[in-house]
Amino acid sequence: MLTKVVARLKTGSIKNVVPFGSPRPAAPYVVVKEEKADGNRTRFRIMPHMAQSAANVLKLDEYTKSELSDLLSTFESDDRFGNHFRFEEPEEREWMGVGAVSDDNTISMERCFYAPLLLF
């Protein structure tokens, strides 16, 4: 599923999208981390990064809170085992505000989406 989520995010305004643990591309970029969540779900932690500036704080906020919803809230696909999955956006949307400047001089936010481990 991770590769399909990365591919889906590459269709958005930020084209540099990589799975967690990959070398970081030039900013702006997005890191996607797949995690085990509670119950029968997988959490996808989406971490967009942009060069630090006041203008980019607003762009980062817009991307994290709005564009990610457009890209993922209705996203459906199959995993490598042929299981179909569809993203769920929790009613209490999970995002973290702009974080401290990273070691590559970028600012970042985080947003989580969930997919059932097996839908059908």
C-alpha positions in Angstrom: 0.0 0.0 0.0 2.8 2.4 0.8 4.0 2.6 -2.8 0.5 3.4 -4.0 0.1 6.1 -1.4 3.4 7.6 -2.5 2.3 7.5 -6.1 -1.1 9.1 -5.3 0.6 11.9 -3.4 2.9 12.6 -6.3 -0.2 13.7 -8.3 -0.5 16.7 -6.0 1.3 20.0 -5.9 4.4 18.5 -4.2 6.1 16.0 -6.6 9.0 14.9 -4.3 7.3 12.2 -2.3 9.3 9.4 -0.6 8.7 6.5 1.8 10.1 6.9 5.3 13.7 5.9 5.5 14.5 7.0 1.9 17.1 9.8 1.2 15.4 13.2 1.5 14.9 15.0 -1.8 15.1 18.8 -2.2 12.4 20.8 -0.6 9.5 20.9 -0.9 9.0 17.2 -0.2 6.7 14.7 1.5 7.7 11.7 3.6 5.1 8.9 4.1 5.4 6.5 7.0 3.2 3.4 7.3 2.5 2.3 10.9 0.3 -0.2 12.6 -2.7 1.5 14.2 -5.2 0.3 16.8 -7.6 -2.4 15.8 -7.6 -3.6 12.2 -6.1 -0.5 10.6 -2.9 0.9 9.2 -2.0 4.5 9.9 -0.2 6.5 7.2 1.7 9.5 8.7 2.1 12.1 6.0 4.9 14.6 6.7 5.3 17.5 4.2 8.4 19.7 4.4 9.1 23.1 2.9 11.9 25.6 3.1 11.5 27.9 6.1 9.7 31.2 5.4 6.6 33.0 6.5 5.0 32.4 3.1 5.7 28.6 3.3 4.1 28.4 6.7 0.8 29.3 5.0 1.5 26.9 2.1 2.4 24.1 4.4 -0.8 24.6 6.4 -3.0 24.7 3.3 -1.3 21.5 1.9 -1.6 19.6 5.1 -5.2 20.5 6.0 -6.8 20.8 2.6 -4.9 19.3 -0.3 -4.1 16.0 1.6 -7.9 15.6 2.2 -8.5 16.1 -1.5 -5.8 13.5 -2.4 -6.5 10.8 0.2 -10.0 11.1 1.7 -11.6 9.2 -1.2 -8.5 7.2 -2.3 -9.1 3.5 -2.9 -6.7 0.9 -4.3 -5.5 -2.7 -3.9 -2.5 -3.8 -1.9 0.1 -6.3 -3.2 -2.0 -9.2 -2.0 -5.1 -8.1 -3.9 -7.0 -6.8 -0.9 -9.0 -3.7 -1.6 -8.6 -0.7 0.8 -10.1 2.7 1.2 -8.8 5.5 3.3 -10.7 6.8 6.3 -10.3 10.3 7.6 -11.1 10.4 11.3 -13.8 12.9 12.4 -11.2 14.3 14.7 -8.6 15.1 12.0 -5.1 14.3 13.2 -2.5 16.9 12.3 0.3 18.5 14.1 1.2 22.1 13.7 4.4 23.4 12.2 7.3 21.8 13.9 10.8 23.0 14.7 13.2 23.6 11.9 14.7 20.3 10.7 18.4 19.6 10.2 17.9 20.3 6.5 16.5 23.8 7.3 12.9 22.8 6.4 9.7 23.3 8.4 7.1 20.5 8.5 3.7 19.4 9.6 2.1 15.9 10.1 -1.2 14.5 9.2 -2.6 10.9 9.7 -4.9 8.9 7.5 -6.1 5.3 8.2 -6.9 2.3 6.0 -8.5 -0.9 7.2 -6.0 -3.8 7.0 -8.6 -5.8 5.1 -11.7 -4.2 3.5 -12.9 -7.0 1.2 
